[in-house]
Amino acid sequence: MSISLSSIREALEGGSPAMIATADLDGVPNLSFLSDVQYVDDRHVALSFQFFNKTRANVLANPFARLMVIHARTAARWRLLVQYQRTETEGPLFERMRARLAGIASEQGMSSVFHLRGSDVYRVLAVEAIACATLPEPPRPSWLAPLRSATARINQSSDIDGLFDELLSSIVREFDIEHALLMSVDPDSGRLFTVASTGYPEVGVGAEVAPGEGVIGAAADVGVPIRINHALADHAYARAVRGQMGDDIEPSPDWRIPLPGLARPGSQLAVPIGDGERTLAVLYVEHPQPGRFSYDLEDALAVLASMAAAALRRFDPWVVSERPVVASTPPSDSKPGDLLRVHREARSGAIFVNDEYVIRGVAGAILWKMLVEHHTRDRREFSNRELRADPALQLPDIADNLSTRLILLQRRLLERPCGVRLQKVGRGRLALEVDRPLQIADTDD
């Protein structure tokens, strides 16, 4: 092809509607608008299969079609000759398109109507420019220098805690993105937990996203970036449903940790951080303006995520931090009856302090173990090694993610002061600080 498909990728963003022309075996033409044209590679595009309509009936009988795509900012137009190849109903391509379609449907108030049934893959046989008046193309920023700087800062991190902070600060400083989340994947349940954020009134440490929910959950599931560049309403794929727990456990309003996020993001991008076999975390960025995140930016953040995954693998999993912090001594002049009332819901494992929800899951089990031992044996220091060996915590033998869970717990206790804190006191050791005597109880609900 004289015009490469990669050179017109921005016309496939959906900012301006595309059109498809098909014909049946008798040569009767049909013209339809398209909700999504997905770039697959330099020889293929994919179209969303939502309804068994005239367009789909035509291409199943006569696989050749014409597409017209429009660059939203310059009004440049191209005509593509394509041939239908196959339909995919699962996998990374399908998940990316499902996420994009849900966002478009939400913007149009059609969420109850639009459901992706498959991704129809077409081979591109020819690309032809259409003569028309156009606007000058705006300059495209180069992300190589920001990527180089951000990678250098990540590689200087000495522990996982510092890595998380450097990753988000680099997103703000080098890529001029103000709103970002970093979510860790729990290897047992597949849920994602917020461990850091920037640009929001609340950090939201401990906020959860269920597996497959929203662009974040979908990116974690399929292990590929998902980008939506349209103005979106509050939708399951625009942002994970807040407080959605799944597993037949309904969230109580007292539990809910709101997931930080813009009320109406114009652009969204979720990039998985993985080691090639599994997703360890997800970097999520958003912007109020539509069309803010380009293919080039997606590529740059994907490389940055790969660097972050490599940095994660460098750290000794038995170590929380190399930076010693001296733990303060709990006050000894507490008044009688001035207690911290701690209870755990037996069914859900949620931990409450003075009736306020703190955390649950494995991080909650770790906190419960420490609080019980502090209450019964006056223990204040714990090691990573003993936590990993405790069968009650049910950590997996491989990839237990203990260091990240401890960071999550420590940051959650700092964000929501409840009279309990967790401090690092050396290599692989932590100290529990409790302001007042404890009252411990297990409850049924």
Helices and strands as residue ranges (DSSP letters): G 6-12, E 18-23, E 29-34, E 37-41, E 44-49, H 54-61, E 64-70, E 77-88, H 92-107, E 118-130, H 144-155, H 160-175, E 179-185, E 192-198, E 208-209, H 214-222, E 226-228, E 267-274, E 279-287, H 295-314, E 340-345, E 351-353, E 356-359, H 361-377, E 381-383, H 384-389, G 391-393, H 402-415, E 420-426, E 429-434, E 438-443
